[in-house]
């Protein structure tokens, strides 16, 4: 029964079942635009402590000899889990934040305290439903690979990664050897944690260590020419203690003085309103099962403000460009009937590519819904869709970028 206990964890977009989310393919659109600014981070790689753990887990996974992938993954999982218990034992909330599988970490530590039993480490005792895909191996190390700190196939450190890891391991000293010994044994006693936690806290809490990891991780990216300039601007932005959010940072970028960054920011601010309106209307449609199409069109039409939406001509390689351009044109014209047809046709094509059935379609002049949702609402008639124009629902990886950057920048400045 333990294998089917409910749990909550961060969603891994790479493990998404076909057709289960993103019915309009919006992720491919904002992901394309976001990758012009941020080359390696994702929406979930926003905790710097997890990168410390990923780096050290990669070291242990390959320590002393070449191994088969299954052995590498087992060793990586053991160190990841051990350091999760260590982090949880650090008496500061900030150090605990971001631990993947923290619920089971807490439960097992409490159980061990009561029973005196040992805590087993490894893939046979996962902290998450799927330790590899939903843990640091699946979520964080790809970002490290794009930063050229590890090799993506087996998570072996590159020369840059080795240099960084060696710098950290030397600071841990005998604690690193002790951690490796626990992983070698494959089991942990709570009594071992206090000393390990103190030394590990010194490592990850040192401002110079955080700054060095951030520099290697996001200061530059070979696959994203704009990221170096973005990092410089982010330093300026954070130094002024500006709000950490996608929209305010984009507003800052749009007048930062760097032509490329300004252009990318403007493209995002023009595309985002169309994505938001399309997603809002589609989610609302999921709650309109068996409603007459004419009434649905009338409700959409009542909220048409005839604003000027635009998909920039320069975005020739933008995914779903034809659909987005059509959406902008029909929203501008207030043509609700053809807008609805275009929306549902695009959704049908998206689902066909995923070998899935459409969530929403028209049957006998009524809305037919397969995947029902009651979370969608339309703005009131007086406000109309124009009220959504300043709404940002997609992060373009910028929120994660700011969170990682501030971990080093602000801590360093306060010293």
N, C-alpha and C positions, 0 to 999 in steps of 0.2 A: 504493500500500500504506500510505502514511502516514495516510490517512484512516480506517483500520480498526485502528490500533494500540491495544492495550488501555490503559486508564488508570483511575485511581481519583479520585473527586471526591465532594464533599458531595452528598447526594441532595436534589433540589428537589421538595417535595411537590406543587407546582402542576403539575409535568410528569408526574405519576404516571399510567401507563397504566391504563385501566379494569380494575378487578378484580385488579391485580397485587399489591396489598398491603392491609393492614388489612381482613382478611376479616370482622370483626365490626363495623366502623364505630366502633371505639373512639376514633379521632382526633377525630371530630365531637363526641364526648362530652367528652373532656378539653379539647379546644380551646374548647368553649363555656364550660366552667367557668374556664379560664385567661384567656379574654378579659374576664372580669369584673374581673380584677386587672391584666392587662397588655394595653394596647390596640394596641401596634404591633409589638413584637419577635416573632420566631419562634424555633424551636428552633435554627436555624442562624445567626441574626444575633447572634453573641455576641462579636465582635471589633471593638473600637472603632476600630482602625486602618483597617479596611475601610470604616467610615463616613466617615473623613477622605477616603479615596480616592474614595468614591462622590460626596461633595460636590464635590470638585475636578473630577471627571470630568463631572459635570453642568454645572459652570461652563463648561468647555472645549467641551462638546457644543453649547452655544448661543451661544458667544462671537461677538460682532460682528454677527450677522445671524440672521434667521429661516431655518430650513432644513426640508427634508422629513425625515420620520421616519427613513428609511434613512440619511441623512447624519448625523443626530443620533446614531443608534446606532453608526455607524462611528467618529465622533469620540469618543464615550464609551468605546468599546472601546480606542481607541488610548491615551487617557490612563490608563485602568485598567491596561493592559498595561505601559506605560512605568513607572508607579509601582510595579508589581509587581517589575520589574527593579531599580528604585531601592531599594525596601524590602529586597530580597534582598541588596543591596550594603551595607546597613547592618550593621556587624560585631557586632550584638547579636542573640541568638537571639529575644528577646522581640519585636523589631521584625519578624522574619521570620515569626513565628507567624500563622496565619490567612490567608496568601496563597493565594488560589484559583488553582490551576494551578501550584503551586510546582515540581512535577516537571519540567514543560516549561520553566519559567523557568530552573531550574538547568541543564538539558541545553543550552538555547540559549546561555546565557552561557558554558558550558564550550566549546561548539563554536565560538563566535565568537572565543574566546581562542586556539584552536588554528588556525583557518582565516583569521582576520582579516576575515571577511565581516560584512556589516551585518545586524542583526536587524530583520526586517520587523514593522511594527505594523499592527493592524487585524483586521477580521473574517475576512480571507483567511488569516490566520496565528493562529488561536485558541490560547489556552492551555488551553482546556477543549473537550470534545467539542461543546458548544454554548455559545459565549461569552456569548450574551445570556441564556439561561435559567438557566445554571449559574454564571454570573459575577455580578458586583455589580449589573448591571442587573436581573436577575431575582430575586436573593435579598435584596439589601440596600436597594435604592431603594424597594420597597414599604413597608418599615418607616419610611423617611424620609418617604414620602408621608403615612402615617398620623400622623406627627408634624408634618405641615404644613410640611415643609422643601422639598419638591419637589411638582410636579404629576405624578400617576401616569401620565398618557397619554404625555407626552413628556419627563419628568424635568426640566422647566424649574424653576428655583428660584423659590420664593415670596419675598415680601419678607423674611420671617424667615430663609429660607435664604440669600438674597443678602447680608443683613447679616452673617451668620455667615461665609460664604465670603469676603467682602471683608476681614473681620478677619484671616483666615488668609493670604490672598493678599498682603496688605500686608507680612506678616512674611516671606514668601518673597522679596519684592522681585524683583530681576532673575532669580532662579532660576525664578520662575513663567514669565517671558517665554521663558526658555531651554527649559523643558519644553514650552511650547506650540509653539515652533519645531520641536522634535524631532517632535512629533505632526503638525504641518503637513507636514513632510517625509515622514513615514510610515516612517522607519527610524532605527535607533539604533546608535551605536558604543559599545562598552563603556568606552572611554576617557572618555566623557562622564559616566559614572555616579558617580564618586567625589565630585566636588564637589556634584552634585545630592543624593546620599545624605546628605552632612553637613548640608546646609541642611534637607532634609526631616525628618531625625531631630530637629533642633532644634524644628521645628514640632510634630510629633506627640508628642514627648517632654516638652514643656513642660506641667507640671501644670495651669496656668491654662487652657491650650488644651483639655486633656482634660476639665477640669471644665466649661468652657463648652459643649463639644459634648454632653457627657452631659446637662447641664441642658436644652438645647434639644431633645434627643432623647427623654428618658424622664421628666423631672421632672414633666410634666403631659401629659395626653392628652385632647383634647376629646371623644373617643368612648368614654372609659373614666373614669367619675367617680372610681373608687377609686384610680387610678394615682398621683395626687398624694400621697395619704395613704400609699400603698405605698412611694413613693420616700422619704418622711420616715422610715418605719419601717426601710427598707433601710439608710438612713444610720446609724441607731442600731445596727442589727444588725452592719453591717460595722465600725463604729467599735469595737465590742467584740471584733472579730476572731473572729467566730463562723464555724462551718463553712459553706462555700459549697455548699449542696445543697438540693434541693427539699424533702425531708422535714424536715430540721432548721429550715429557714426557715418552713415551714408550722406547725411546732410553736410557733415563736416568734410567728407571726401569731395563732395561736389564743388567745393570752393577752396581746396587745399593748395592749389597752385601747380599741381602735377597734372599735365594734360591727359595722360592715359587714365589715371585714377579718376579724374573728374568725368571723363567720358564713360568709363565703366559704371560709375555711380549713377549718372544720368540714365543710362540704359536700364539699369535695375529699377529706378524709380518710375520709369515709363511702363515697363512690363508688369511690375508687381500689381498695380490696380486691376489689370485685366485678369491676372491669375486669381486674385482675391474674389472678384465678382463671379467669375466662372465657377470657382469652387463653392462659393456661397449659394449660388442658384442650384447647382447640382445636388448639394447636400440637402437643400430644401426640397428638391424634387423627390428625394428618397422617402420623404414623408407624405407624398401626394398620391399614394396608390389608389387607383380607381377613380381619380378625379378627372372630369372632362378636360380634354386638351384645351378647349376654348377658354374655360375658366382659368386654367393655368397661364395661358398666354395673356389674358386680361390682367391677372395679378402682376405678371412681370412687366407688362406695358405700363401699368400705373406707377411704376417706380423708375421708369426710364427718364433720366434727366437731360439726355442729349449732350453729355459732356464730350470733350475732345480727348479721346484715348488714342494712343499711337504706339505702334510697334516700329522702332527705328529701322529704316531701310538698310542701315549698315550691318544689321544682325542677320546676315545671309545664311549662316549655318545654325541659327537658333532652332532647336527641336520644336516641332509642332508649329513652325512659323506661319504656315498657311492658315491653320485654324485660329491662331491668336490674332492674326491680321484680320481675318473674317469677323472674329468676335468684336474687335475694336471698331471695325466699320459698322457693324450692325448695332452695337451699343450707341455709337455716335448718332446713327440714323433713327434710333428708337424703334427698330424693326423687330419686335418681339417674336413674331411668328417664325421668321427665317433664322433668328438667333437660336430659338429652341431647336429647330431642325438641325442646325449646324452643330450645336452642343451635343445632341444625342447621336448624330452621325459620327462625330469625332470619338465619342465614348465607345460606340460600337466597334470602330476600327481599332481602338486601343485594346479592347477586350479580345478581339479576334487574334491580334498579335500575341496575346498571352494564352490563347486557346481556352478562353473563358467566355461565359455567357454575359451579356450586358446586364448591369444592375438595374437600369431604368430604360424603358422603351415605350413606344406608343402602340396600343392594341385597340382596335375598334373605337378610335377617337377618344380613348382614355389612357391615362398614365398607368403603366404596368411596372411594378417595382419588385425585383427579386431580392435585393439587399436593402432592407428597410432601416431607416434611421429617423429618429424623432428629434435630433439635435439641431437640425437646420431651420433657420428663420430668415425671412427677408426683412430688410429695413422698413420702417414705416413709410407710408406713401408720401408724406410731406418731405422727408429726408431723401428718399430714393437711393439709387445706387451710388450717387455722388458722395453719400456719407461714408462709403467704403474706400474712397480714393486715397485716403491717408492711412489706411490700415495695412500693417505689415504682418503677414502670417508666415513668411519664409525667411530663414536666417542668412542664406547665401554663405554659410560657414563663418560669417563675420563675428557672430556672437561668441563662438568657440575661440576664434582668434583673439578677441579682446580679453576673454577670461584667462587664456593661457598667458598672453602678454602681460597682463596686470599682475600675475603671480610673481613675476620677477621685478617688474618696473616699480611698482608701488612699495613693495617690501624693501627694495634696495634703497629707495629714496628716503625712507623713514629712519634708516640707520644713522 
